[in-house]
């Protein structure tokens, strides 16, 4: 009942309300990124959703497309602008994903949608993270976000799939708010973002 009716209704209703209320913030972010990224505002990328169905995720673009002399992208740290760093630190870069929630591609709470190239790298157990819709936040995000290892992150995702409930979702949303205010877990120990998943070795 919760996963089939209550959770989808909550996602659609609340995403619409938040988008309306947050419109001034969205417009300010758009204006700042227009300047910082020379007109490039949006980051869009195909991601696997429930049952591996591919959809296009949308976020605010917090890094430039600067390349070195050989045409290779600079490191994430060098491409992250001051405005982009602020938007990431406050998690405002996630706001556009409310459109994905409104469309039904995502939920407020669920395993984060990762890269399509990871799909063949998962073990059968890890692939269970795709049994539910991906989320803007999730159990792994409130338990370390980018500071925990990939195996641990996937274990958190599968645990969520097995224990999904209204109470757990509310707990995750509450903890997410605390994480945002504390700006915890944004970077891994070796990178401003999360290192790529290379498979189970």
C-alpha positions in Angstrom: 0.0 0.0 0.0 2.8 2.4 1.0 5.1 1.8 -2.0 2.3 1.6 -4.6 0.0 4.4 -3.5 1.2 6.6 -0.6 4.8 7.0 -1.7 4.0 8.0 -5.3 1.3 10.4 -4.2 3.7 12.0 -1.7 6.4 12.3 -4.3 4.2 14.0 -6.9 2.3 16.3 -4.6 5.4 17.4 -2.5 7.7 17.9 -5.6 5.1 20.2 -7.2 4.7 22.2 -3.9 8.4 22.5 -3.3 9.1 23.6 -6.9 6.6 26.4 -6.6 7.9 27.5 -3.2 11.6 27.2 -4.3 11.1 29.0 -7.6 13.0 32.2 -6.4 15.9 30.0 -5.2 16.0 28.2 -8.5 16.0 31.5 -10.4 18.9 32.8 -8.3 20.9 29.6 -8.8 20.3 29.9 -12.6 21.5 33.5 -12.6 24.7 32.7 -10.7 25.5 29.7 -12.9 24.8 31.7 -16.1 27.7 33.9 -15.0 30.0 31.2 -13.5 29.6 28.7 -16.2 29.3 31.1 -19.2 25.7 30.2 -19.9 25.8 26.5 -19.1 23.3 25.9 -16.3 22.1 22.3 -16.5 23.9 19.0 -16.0 21.9 16.2 -17.7 22.9 12.6 -18.0 21.3 9.2 -18.6 20.9 7.2 -15.5 19.3 3.8 -14.7 16.0 3.9 -12.8 13.7 1.3 -11.4 14.3 -2.1 -13.1 17.3 -0.5 -14.9 15.1 1.7 -17.2 17.1 4.6 -18.5 16.0 8.2 -17.9 17.7 11.6 -18.0 18.6 13.1 -14.7 18.9 16.8 -14.4 20.9 18.8 -11.9 22.6 22.2 -11.7 26.0 22.2 -13.4 28.6 23.0 -10.7 31.7 22.4 -12.7 33.1 24.0 -15.9 34.2 22.1 -19.0 37.8 23.3 -18.9 40.4 21.1 -20.5 44.1 20.9 -20.5 46.5 21.5 -23.5 45.7 18.0 -24.7 42.0 18.4 -24.7 41.4 16.3 -21.6 39.0 17.5 -18.9 40.8 19.0 -15.9 40.3 17.3 -12.5 36.9 17.8 -10.7 38.6 20.0 -8.1 40.0 22.4 -10.7 36.7 22.6 -12.6 34.6 23.3 -9.5 33.8 27.0 -9.4 33.4 29.0 -6.2 29.6 29.3 -6.9 29.5 25.6 -7.9 31.2 24.7 -4.6 28.6 26.7 -2.6 25.7 25.2 -4.6 27.1 21.6 -4.0 27.8 22.3 -0.3 24.2 23.5 0.3 22.9 20.6 -1.9 21.1 23.2 -4.1 22.4 21.3 -7.1 19.9 18.6 -6.4 16.9 20.9 -6.6 16.3 20.3 -10.4 15.8 16.6 -9.7 12.4 17.6 -8.3 11.4 17.6 -12.0 12.5 14.0 -12.2 10.4 13.2 -9.2 7.4 15.0 -10.7 7.8 13.0 -13.9 7.9 9.8 -11.9 11.4 8.8 -12.8 12.6 9.3 -9.2 11.4 9.4 -5.7 12.4 11.7 -2.8 14.0 8.7 -1.0 15.7 5.8 -2.7 19.1 4.6 -3.8 20.9 7.3 -5.8 20.8 7.0 -9.6 24.4 6.1 -10.7 26.1 5.8 -14.0 24.7 3.6 -16.7 28.2 2.1 -17.2 28.0 0.6 -13.7 25.1 -1.7 -14.6 27.2 -4.7 -15.8 29.6 -4.3 -12.8 27.1 -5.0 -10.0 26.8 -8.3 -8.3 23.4 -9.9 -8.3 22.9 -8.6 -4.7 24.0 -5.1 -5.5 21.7 -4.9 -8.6 18.8 -5.2 -6.2 19.1 -1.5 -5.6 17.2 -1.1 -8.9 14.1 -2.8 -7.5 12.8 0.6 -6.4 12.9 4.1 -7.9 16.1 6.0 -7.3 16.0 8.9 -4.9 17.2 12.4 -4.4 18.4 11.2 -1.0 18.7 7.7 0.5 19.9 5.5 3.3 23.5 5.5 2.0 23.5 9.4 1.8 22.6 9.8 5.5 25.2 7.2 6.4 28.2 8.9 4.9 27.3 9.9 1.3 30.6 10.1 -0.6 32.8 9.2 2.3 31.8 5.5 2.5 33.2 2.8 0.2 31.2 1.5 -2.8 30.5 -2.0 -1.3 29.2 -0.3 1.9 27.1 2.2 -0.1 25.5 -0.7 -2.1 24.9 -2.6 1.1 23.0 0.4 2.5 21.0 0.6 -0.7 19.9 -3.0 -0.6 19.1 -2.7 3.1 16.8 0.1 2.2 15.1 -1.9 -0.5 14.4 -4.7 2.0 13.1 -2.3 4.8 11.3 0.4 2.9 8.5 2.0 4.9 6.9 5.4 5.7 8.8 5.6 9.0 12.2 4.9 7.4 11.6 7.4 4.6 10.6 10.1 7.1 13.8 9.3 9.2 16.0 9.6 6.1 14.4 12.9 5.1 14.9 14.3 8.6 18.6 13.1 8.7 19.1 14.6 5.2 18.1 18.0 6.4 20.6 17.7 9.2 23.3 16.6 6.8 22.6 19.5 4.5 22.9 22.0 7.3 26.1 20.4 8.5 27.4 20.0 4.9 28.7 16.5 5.7 29.9 13.8 3.4 30.0 15.9 0.2 33.5 14.8 -0.8 35.3 11.5 -0.5 38.7 11.3 1.2 40.6 11.7 -2.1 38.3 13.7 -4.3 35.7 16.6 -4.3 33.3 14.1 -5.7 33.1 10.3 -5.5 35.7 8.1 -7.3 34.3 5.9 -10.1 33.1 2.4 -9.3 35.5 -0.1 -10.9 33.6 -3.3 -10.1 34.0 -5.8 -7.3 37.6 -6.9 -7.0 
